Structures are given as C-alpha cells and as structure tokens.
Amino acid sequence: MSDIPVLHVSGENVPEAWEKAVLAVWDEGVEVKTEYDRPGDPPSLDATVMVEVRRPLAEPRIHKNFPGGPTDLESYRQEVVKGIHDHWINPAEGKWTYTYHQRLFAYRPLQDLENPQEGPQFPPLDQVDYIVEKLAAAPHSRRAQAVTWIPHCDPGADDPPCLQRVWARLLPAGQGYRLSMNTHWRSRDVYKAWFMNVYVLTDLQRILAGRLEQRLDAAVAVGRYADVSDSLHIYGSYRDADLEREIEKMKSSPYTERAWDSAVFEPMFEETRRNLAGDPDYYARGETG
C-alpha cells in the first residue's frame, strides 16, 4: 500500500469504540516504521482514523484491558481536568514541557516556559473558559476551540503533545442544548493510550456541558464525541501472541464481556482521590500521550 488508509469507526460507548478502533488498525493499517523502533521490531500498523462515540458517558464505560489500573486512570483524569501535575512543568531544568491541563486551562507563550524565573510575561490563557464563554454568547458558534501546539518549542521536544485541538459546538435539543465535541490528535497509540485519553477527554466534555448549563440557565446534554488521529497506530513491538489472542477475543465475542460499569471502580477512584489530595506527588504520570 502506498498511502496511509483513512478509516472510520463508530461505537455506542467508549469501550466498544476502542475495540473497533483497535480492530480497524489491526486489519487495515499500513505497515510503517517509527522513530521509536528498537532493532528487530516489526513495523507498526498505522492509519488515519476518525472514531465516533455516540454516547460517551454511557455504561459500561471501563474496558478491562486498558493499561494500568483504576489508580492510574483516576490520576490521569485529575492530571488533565484538574492540573494536579502542572507544577512538574519546568523545561529549563529538563523536566516536563507541558501537561494537557496547562495547555488547555493556562496556555502560556514560549517566553514564560523558557524563563520561569523571570515570572510570567503574559497572563495564562484559559482556553476552556473561552469555549464556555463563546458558546454561552453564541451557542451556534463554530469558533469554540482550544489548541495545544506551540510551534516555537514543540517540534524539537522529546515528547511533544499528541493532542492538538479540542472543538465544541451546541445544537438545540428540546428546551435546552446538546454539546458535541471533537478532538484532533497528531499521533496516537491505539492499544495503550487511546482508551485513557478518551475516558478523560469525554469527562472534560461532561465538565463543559455542566459549565454551559450554568451559563445558559438551560439543560445541556452530552452529545456525541468524535476523535480524529492523523496517525493511529499499533507499535510493532506489541505484535506478539498475547496481542493476537486479545484481537481474536475482540473478533469472536461481544465487547461487553470485557467491559465494566464505572461503579465497580468508584471505591478505588475515591481512595486515589484521597491519596492525591494528601500528596500531589503520590503518583507519576503514565505514558498516555
């Protein structure tokens, strides 16, 4: 194949959509090398993919096969939507160059990132607040978006952001509205990153809907979620007998055999929240892109 295939899958909830995305890349992805291959690794499988989740908050919402466990999932959620690890950003000392929370809720220009000792030269920009205010003022607007990429520094970074853009729009629904959201990704590990990314980004969609309800004084339901990845891939190093067995399960049995309701994990999520509240460095960041 001489082109990267363009694929589309749709699922009712996050676990179903994730399995369909994995199968689409496995069956139809093109073989291509990556910058992270080790000697002897097979090529990755790669495709440009749009994944639609028709009811992003619907249960079952947790897939049993996501990497890590409930502690990692809740820690990552709080990293993105609450900023619990923003204080680890310090590129001048060779530490993190970003978190998604910082880029979305407190976007800062290059000067502030390179010279933190001089203090902020520009006020941080809360792009999530902009989305809320823009849609509250003009619910039909097409301009409600947030970006992450900083062209001056991200291209040369060892770990540049995978998430590039978040876009949201309201449509009338009865006496209220329905909030649809799109996210756009430069590069994405479908097997080990996609589920955690989407679990957290759809939680951000829920938060946006709640804030818009308050601003509009009207019901705002969470609508469909669409996820576009320029490169959605399965690394060659994953292509072993264990993954082949999981792929066969996905093809031969319903996803519901491998999915849980969120309530199953809630006691563990609550314990994680208590630990994180007592110690902001309790958990390190996972490899979720």
N, C-alpha and C positions, 0 to 999 in steps of 0.2 A: 504494500500500500504506500502511495507516495504522498498522501495527505493525512492530517490528523482528523479522524472522524468526528462528526458533530452529532451528539446523541441527546435524546430527551426521555426522561422517565418521570412517572407520577405515582405518588403513594398517598394513602389516606392519612397516615401519621408518620412520625419521624422514623421509627424502626422499619416500617415497610418500605419507605422511600430509600432508606440507607441500603437495605438488601438489594433493591432493584438497581441502585447506582453501582454497587459492587459488581453485580452480575453483568451489567451493561459494559463496564470497563473490562471485566474478565473476558467476556465473549467477543467484544467488538473493538477493544482498544488496540492501537497500533504499537508494535514493539519499538522502543527507542531508548537510548542511553540517557543517563542523568549525570549531573555533576557530583553526585554523592555515591556513585557505584564503587564498590571495592573490587579488587582483582578477582575475576572468576564469577562475579554476579551476572545472572541473566539480565537482559534488558527489561526495563519497566514496560507496563502496559499503560497506554496514555490515550485520552480523548478529551475533546471539549464537550462539556455536558451541562445541560440545564436539568435540574431536579425540582419538581413541584411537590410541595407537601400541602395537600388540600385542607387538612385540619391539623395545624402544627401543635396544638395543645391537647389533642385527643389521646386518650389512653388506648392501649398500652403505650407509654412514652419512653420507656427504657429498654434498650436492647441488651441482652445478656453478654454479648461478645464485644462490647466496647472495651478499649484498653484501660487498665487501671480498675478502679472500683468507685463506690459512692463517695469516698473521701476526695478522690481526685476530681470527680465530676462537680461536686459542690464547691471545692476550692477554685476550680477553673471558672465556674459560674460567677463566683464573687470577684475573681480577678477581673473579669470583663465588665460586669454590670455595676460593681461597687468600687473597684480600684484598689483592692487590698494589697497589690504588689506594685503600685505606681512608685513607691519610694525606692524600689530597686533600680529604677532607671538612672543611669549615670554613664553615658558613653565616654566621657572624658577619662574615666577610670577603667575603661574596658568592660563595663557592665552592660546591662540591658540598654538597648537603644529605644525601646518602646514597650508599651502594652496596648492592647486594643482599647482599653478604657481610657488611657491617656490620649490616644489619637482621636477618639470619638467624643469624649467629655471634656478634654482640656488640651486641645490641639495647640502645640507650641511651635514657633518657627525655628529654623536651624540655629540662629544665633543663641537662643536660650538653651538649646540642647548641648551645644559645644562649649558654652561658657557659663555653667550653672553658678559658679562662684560670684559672678557679676550681678546675679539677680535677674529677674525677668525683664526683658526689654519691651515685650508686648504682652498684653493680657491674654491668658489662655482662652481659647475659643471653645465654648461648649456647643458642639455641633448637634448633639441630641436635643438640647434645648432649642436650637434653631429649628429643627424638624418639627418639634411640638408647636412652637410659635407660628411657624409658616403655615402649617396645616390648620391651626386654630383660626388664623386670619383668613385663609383661603383653602378650605377643605379639598377643592378640586385641583390644587396646585401640582405641577409636575416638577417643582424645584426643591422638594423636601429631601435632601440627601446629605450624607456625611462621607468624607474621604479620609484615607489614612496615609497615603503615599506622600513622602517629602522628596522631591526629585534631587535635591542637593546632597542628600546623605544616604537614602535607602538603596540606590543601585549598587553601591560598594559595600554594603553591610554584609556580615557573615550570615545573618538571619533576618532578611527584610520581611515586612509584613506580607502575609498571604492574602488576607482580606484587604480589598481595595476600596470598596464603596458600599454604602447602605442607602437604599432608596425606599421611600414610603409614600403611600397615597391612600386617600379616603374615598369611599363611594357611599352614597346614601343607602341606608338599609332600614326600612320601616320609619320609625321616628328618630332613628339615630344614624350611625355610620358603621362601616366595616373597613378595617385597616389591613391593606395588603402590604407586604414588604418583600423587597428583592435584596439579595447580597451578591456582590461580584468579587471573584477571587482570581488572583494571578496564578496560583499553583496550589494543589491540594492533594493530600494523601487520603484517598477514599477509604482505605481499610482501617487506618489507625487514627485519623484526625477528623474525618467528616462528621461522625456522629456527635462527638463532644462539641465541635464547632456549632452545629445546627441546634443541638439541645440548648446551648447558651444563647445563640442569636435569636431563637424563637422566644426565649424568655425576655430578651430585650424588646421584641415585638409586643409581648404582653405588657411590659412596663410602659412602652409608648402608648398603647391603647388606654391604659389606666390614666396616664397623664392627660391625654387628649379628652377623655371623659370629663375630667375636672375642668379643663379649659373651655370646653364646648357646652358643658352642662347638658350632655346628651349621652346616651349609651353608645359605646364604641366597642364592637366585637372584633376579635382577632380573626382576620381573614386568611387567605392562602399565603404561603411563603414560597418564594422561588429563589433558587440558588444556582448561580452561573459560575462555572470554573473553566478558565482558559485551558488549564492542564489538570485534569482529574486523573490520578494515576495510582497504580499498584506497583510498588517497587519490586524489582527483580529478586531482591533478597527475601521477599515474602513468598515467592512462588515455590512452595515446597508441599510435601504430602499433607501437612497439617492444614494448610490453607485449602488445598484441593478437597479435603474432607468437608470443610466448612462450606465450600462452594456447592458440593453435592447435596448437603443438607438444605441449603437455600433453594436448590432447584427441585428437590423431591418432597419437601414438606412445607406447610404454611409457616410464615414468619411468626405467627402467634405462639408457636412452640418455643420461640427464643426471645420472647418479649415479656416485660413485667410492667405492671402499673406503678406509677410513681410512689404510691402509698407504701409499697413494700420497702422502699429505701428511705422513707421520711425519717424514721428514728436515727438512722446513720447520718442523714443530712443534718439533722438537728444537732447531733453530737459534734459534727465537723464545724458547724456554725459557732458552737460554744468554744471549741478549741481555737478557732481563728480569732474570735473576739478577744480571747485572753492573750494571744501571741500572734502578731501579724506575720512572723517568720516561721510559723508552725509547719507549713508545707511549701515545698519548692514547686516551681512551675513545671507542668508536664509538656511533652513535645506535641503540642496540638496546633502549631502554626499560627 
